[in-house]
Structure formats: structure tokens, C-alpha cells
Amino acid sequence: MDLKGKVAIVTGGSLGIGCSIALDLAANGADVAINYRKHADEANAVVAQMEKMGRRGLAVQADVASFADAQRMVDTVREKFGRLDILVNNAGINRDGVVWKLTEAQWDEVLDTNLKGYFNYIRAAALVFKEQGSGKIVNITSINGLRGKFGQSNYSAAKAGIVGLTKAVARELGKFSVNVNAVAPGLIETDMMRDAPQDVKDKALAEIVLGRLGAPEEVAHVVTFLCSDLARHVTGEVIKVDGGQYI
Ligand code: NDP
């Protein structure tokens, strides 16, 4: 896929799926800026890997839950790289608990990061994409936003919200030739999942018809496709990358 000359932002690019997406976009020719909240060394290592590929990379410490940080990040990228073509909203957290035990703080933290965080970046990028008459937005949701997960009412609500957000924004930006899609992974082996209880992983594994957990790169390849010209007539879609876990 040819993304030469394109400039991308990937939120939460220091680890896991976001790191794989950033590297895959770079491997296909894009210059990529990532943000992170805590893992500065990991984020800088991702940038170093992209630079080794001959691409420009940038790591910015920016909390996706902050509206002001999102605008600052988009401004910084346009200043340094001269343009913006692709936004991948990926940064996410989980703070699990059954609903009768969930605290207000757990609810707010997950909704602020996983849903408002996506709005913040779309809001900042939309004006740029609208004015230039092109752009790609890919939002990482989850199959748990499509079916609801026990112990994850906050996370499932945020991820379901991303689906509505994706479809509404696809309608709003379609006439400006901006594609807006979502990717819904099933269980993928990353830090987020490494600490999950073994019985949760075993249960997920039993559901996955391909018989194995997914790898971050397998999500990344689908995101890269959606960011490429090959997917130019695809918008408002939610594509599962789950080895058949949702079937
Ligand atoms: P990881 O925990 O491995 O990585 C999360 C990334 O998000 C890190 O780079 C982290 O950066 C960043 N991040 C978290 N909070 C913030 C914040 N407030 N501001 C900026 N960056 C932040 O998660 P995964 O890679 O597993 O998950 C990535 C996405 O995929 C999430 O949206 C998740 O919900 C979704 N997903 C994951 C699945 C899985 O099985 N792993 C399944 C379905 C969906 P840092 O730590 O440096 O702050």
C-alpha cells in the first residue's frame, strides 16, 4: 500500500496495537506522529524505528482526554510535517468491575479516555480534513462495544459510543472526501491483555474460531488498508479483526 508523502497521527502509539499501527503506516511510506501519556522511552523507541525506515517520526506527550492537548498535537504535527492526512484514534484503557461496584472515577476515566479522547482528536483534525478535501479517520473500537462484556460496562459503553461517533462523522465528512471507519479487534495479545485473568483469556480463546489470540500487526494491516487509496469507497464501516470471536 502506498502512503508515501502522507502524514499520520496515531494516538497511544507507545505500546501494543498503536505501536504496531504506527510502524505499519511508516513501513508503507507515511510519516507518523504518536502520542502517549506515560511510556516516553517506548514512544521514543517507536520513533527511532520509524526513522530507521527513512520516515519522519514524532512522539508527543499528550493526554487524549485533554481537548487542549489534542489541538496542540494537531498544530505541532502540521507545523513540523506541513500537513495531516490520517488520524488513527487508538489510545484506550480499561478499569473493570461489575456495574454495582464500579466507581464514578472508573466510569469517568474510561469514558474520558476512550470516548471523549476520540472526539478531541476528530474535532481537531476534522477542520483540516474538511478544508483540504481529503483525509482518513480510523477509530479503534472493540467487539465488546458491539456485544457488551461482563465486568466492562464502562469500556463497552465507550466502545459502543465510538461506533455511533464513527457513523455520524462519516456522514458529516463524506462530502469532503474524508473516509471514517472503525476497526473492532477481538482479544489481541498486548500489555492491556497480559494482566487479564487466565480464565478470561481461556474463555476468549474458546470463542475464537481461528483458535489463537490475535497479534497487534494483524489489526495494524487492516488499519493501513483503510488509510490507503484502495479503501477509498469504504466509509462508516466497522470491521472486526477477531479471528471469528464475535460470530
Ligand atoms: P495497551 O495498554 O497495550 O496500550 C495503550 C496505549 O494507549 C499506550 O500507548 C498508552 O500510552 C496509550 N494511552 C492510554 N491512555 C492514554 C491517554 N490518556 N493519553 C494518551 N495515550 C494514552 O493497549 P492495547 O494496545 O491493547 O489497546 C489499544 C486499543 O485497542 C485500545 O483502544 C483498546 O481498547 C483496543 N482494543 C484492545 C484489545 C486487546 O485485546 N488488546 C481488544 C479490543 C480493542 P502510555 O502507556 O504511554 O500512556
Residues whose N, C-alpha, C, O or C-beta is under 5 A from the ligand:
A	BS01	NDP	G12 G13 S14 L15 G16 I17 G18 N35 Y36 R37 K38 H39 A62 D63 V64 A65 N90 A91 G92 I93 T113 I140 T141 S142 P185 G186 L187 I188 T190 D191 M192 M193
